Amino acid sequence: MAALRKIANFFGYDGADIQRASVGRGVAMSPTVSIRNGERVQIGDGCHLGQWTSIWAGDTHGRIVIGDHALLAPHVFITASDYDFDPATAR
């Protein structure tokens, strides 16, 4: 029973954020997918998210929108965060 509890805690680490994400119809998602700040994550209809995929929206205002029928391979990492990037000074 203790081992089952450890597994549930491991895979449930980002479970609350996954529940807060807007997930379309027919989405196939590996149990190892990690979603952070799910209230700012939208996944379209018919998407497939491979093992160990991480989708992390920013802590305060970053937003991620994945369109319909997107296929994400294993170990994909998508983040939306503000790194104080100024396009006017970029080369």
N, C-alpha and C positions, 0 to 999 in steps of 0.2 A: 504493500500500500504506500509506503514512503517513497519508493521509486516512481510510482505513478504520479504522486503529488509533485515530485521534482520535475518530471517531464511536463506536467500541466503548467507549472510555474515557468519553465523555460520557454515553452511555446506560447504561453499567455502573456509574456512580457510586454509585447506591444498590442495585445488583444484589445484593450480598451480603445486605443487609437484606431485600430482597424474598424471597430464598431462605429466610430464617429465619422469615418470616411463615407463619401457618397459613391456607392458602388453600383454600376449598371447591371442589367440583366445578363445572365449567361456568362458571368466572369468566372474563370478557373484560376484559383489562387493556391499556390503551395502553402502548406501549414507553416513553413519557415519564413514567409514574407514578413517584413518589418515595415510598419507605417508609423510615422511620428507626426504629431499634430494633425491627426486625421480630419479634424473639422475643416482643414484647408486643402484636402486632397479629394479629387474627383476622378473616378475611373469609369470610362465609357463602357457601353454594352459590348459583350463578346470578347473582352480582353483576356489574355493569358499571362499570368505573372509567375515566372519560374522560381525555382528554389533559391533561397537566400537573397531574393530581391529586396532592396531597401528603398523606400520612398519616404523622404523626410522633408516635410514643409518647414519653413522657418519658424522660429519660436514666437514671433509676434505678428508678421504679416506676409511671409512668403506663401505662395499658393502654387499647387501643382495640378494641372488638368491633363489627363491622358485621354485621347480621343477613342472613338469606337474601334474595335477589332485590332488593337495594338497587341503585339506579341513581344514580351520582355523575356529575354534569355535568363538562365541562372546567373546569379551574382551581379545583376545590374544594380547600380546605385544612382538614384536621382535625388537631388537636393535643391531646394529653393531657399536661399538665405541671402541676407544683405552683408556683403563683405566690404562695404564702403567703396564700391567700384564707381569711378567717375569716368564715363565714356568720353568726356571732353579731353581728358589727359591720356587716354589709351592710345597706343600706337599700333 
